[in-house]
Amino acid sequence: MKNDNKSAIDPRILRTRQLIRDAFVDLLQEVDIEKLTVNRIAERATINRVTFYLHYRDITDMMEKMADEMNEHIERIVDEYHRFDNPETEEAWPVLVKVLEHFAEHPKFYRVVLASKRTPIFTERLMKLLTRLVTEKIERLEIESIFAQAGIHKEIAIWYSSSALIGTIVAWLRNDMPYAPHFLAKQFSLIRSYSYKGLM
């Protein structure tokens, strides 16, 4: 798994990347992304341009790698809490709680990259991940027949579920996370149960 490779990375490299990431997030709260330059990021991160280029080709490459890392974190949470597959008990939504808790632990980062509309690559990457997870869940639970009996197309069900989830997360972030992760996950689970059973 990617997680194993990551643990072998020199701590100094991880620290430098964190400085770059923090500088990027701080600057995005001050200026439009079009005005961001490698110089500005490096200066805010207290590193030089050469150090930046040791890690990333350019700002676009940096954002793509950051988006990949974001998805890796979320995938690890999902893998660990696969009990979400049981929709009949309280165990139906622990993974969603954990994902929301992860967002709440890094509020500045997620407010900037997911809720600000300035960096669509992060929302698009998360949307692809959620779509894949929802698709896998439908296939694991073998509920295509339930959709067919109700006249629901599988593809549309996937679009609906993943869009509803990411839309809820983004609205929660934009409103400064007014609800606790546990409460929000429960609410989403209740709403989902009124639409169709067992789909994330």
N, C-alpha and C positions, 0 to 999 in steps of 0.2 A: 504493500500500500504506500501511497505518497507520504503518509504520516511517518513511516519508518525512515524514509530518505530525509525527511525534514529534520528528524531528531539528530542526524549526523552532520548537519550544517554547522559550521563554525559560529559560536555565539556572537562573535564580532560582526559577522555578516548579517545575522538576524537583527542585531542592534542597529546597524547602519540602515537596513531596509525599514526598520520601524521608525527611525528618525526621518527618513524620506517620506514614508507614509503619513506620519504626523504632520510634517511640513505641508504636504499636498492638501490634507484635509483642512488645516488652518488657513491656508491661502485661498482655498475655494470658498471659504466663508467671507472673504474680503474682496476678491476680484472674480470677474468672469473667467471661465476656463480658457477662453480664447486669448486672454492676457497672461496666462501662465507660461513661464519659460523655465528651462532647466536651470538657468542662473538663479532665478528667484527661489526655486525649490531648494537648490543646493545651499544657497545663502541662509534660508530659513532653517534648514536641517543642520547647519554648521558643518557642512562638508564642502569639498570642492567639486567642480564639474567632472573632473577625471574620475572621482569616486562614484559619482552618479552613473557615469557611463560604464563602469565596471559591473553594474547591476542591471541597467536597463538601456536599450538602444535609444529610446526617446520617451516622451511623455505618454504617447499612445501605448507603447510597449509596457510601460510602467502600469498604466491603468488596466491593461489586459491581464497582466500577471497578478495584480491586486484583486481583480474580479475572480480569477481562477482560485486564488487563495481563499477568498470569501466562500466560494462554493465548496471548496475542500473542507472547510470548517463545518459547514452546514451538513455536508454528506456524512462526515464522521458522527455528527449528532444523530442523524437519521439512522445510520447503521447501528449505533449503540442502543437506540430506543425503538427498535422495530416492534415492540409490543403494541404500538399504535394500530397494528393490524386488527386488534380485537375491538369491534365497535359496540359490543354489548355491555361493557363495563367501564369503570372509571379509567381503566388502562387504555381506553380508546385514543387518548390524546396526549400522553406524556411527551412524545417527541415534539409536538408543537409547542408545549410549555418550554421545553429545553431550547428550542430554536429562538423563541421570543426572549427567554432569559439571556441567551447569547447576545441578542440585539441590545437588550437593556444594559448589559455589562459594557457595551461599547457604543453608547448612545451618540457621541459626537460623530464617529465614523459613519454609522448607518444613517443618521439624519442627513449627512452631507451626500453620501453616495447613492442612497435609495430614495430619499424624500425631497431632494432639492431640485430635481429635474435637470441638473447641470451635467450629470454624468450618466446618460442612458445606458452605457455599456454594462453597468452593474445591475440595473433593473432587468435588462434584456438577458444577461447571463443567469440571474436568479430565476427568471421566468422559464428559461430552458430547463433549468434543474428541476423546478417544481413540476413542469409538464412531464418530464421523464419520470419523476417519482410517482405522480398520479397515474401515469400510464402503467407503470410496473405494478402499482397497487391493484388497479382494475384487473390486470392479467393474473396476478397472484390469487386474488379472491374469486376469479372466474365469474364475474358478475355481468359480463356482456349480455348474457341471456336475459337478465333482469331489465337491462336497458332496452333490449329488443322488444320485450313484452310490453314495455311502457311506451314504445315508439320513439325512444331516445337514441340518437346516433352516438356511438362511443366517442368519436372525435369531438363532437360538440360538448359532451359531458366533461371531457378532459379540459377543453378550453375554459368552460364555465368554472370548474373547480379550481384550476390553477390561477385563473384571473381573479376569482373571488378571494383566494388566499393572499396573493401578492397585493391586491388592492386594499385588503384589510390591514396588512402589515404596514404599507406605505401611509395609509391614513392615520394609523396609530402613531407612527413616528412623527408625522407632520404635526400632530396635535400634542406633541411632547409626552407621549406614552401615558395618557391619563388613567389607564387601567393596568393592573398588575398582569404579568404574563399568564399566570394561572387562570385568572378571571377571563381574560380575552380568549384564551384557548378553549375554555369551557363554553363561552358564548358562541364561538365559531363552530364548535362541535354540536351544540344545540341547534343552531341555524341549519347546519348541514343535515342533521337528522330529520328535519322537516322537508328537505328537498329529495334526497335519496340516500339510502342506507349504505354505510361502509366505505364511502369514497372520501379520500383525504381532502 
